[in-house]
Amino acid sequence: STDLPTHFSLDQNYPNPFNPSTTIEFSLPYSIYVTLKVFNLLGEEIAALVSEELSAGNYSTRWAARDFTSGVYFYRLIAGSFVEAKKMLLLR
């Protein structure tokens, strides 16, 4: 569909669990500066997947976790006042 989203959303990654990479999708209803980061269980940032101004639309990005160990990781999308985080599982 070419329709623009009407609200912010952050989807669950797929596949989940994953090895060695996963896809994260999100939607923006208007142009805004966006950050999408990955964190370990200690809350340490381990990857910055997106850090830029994006136009309204639906987006998809991949995280290749080849250099990371099995375990639970979190990803967080920040777009203005919208903040959402989700959990994902890397299995080796």
Helices and strands as residue ranges (DSSP letters): E 9-10, E 21-28, E 32-39, E 45-54, E 57-64, E 71-79, E 82-90
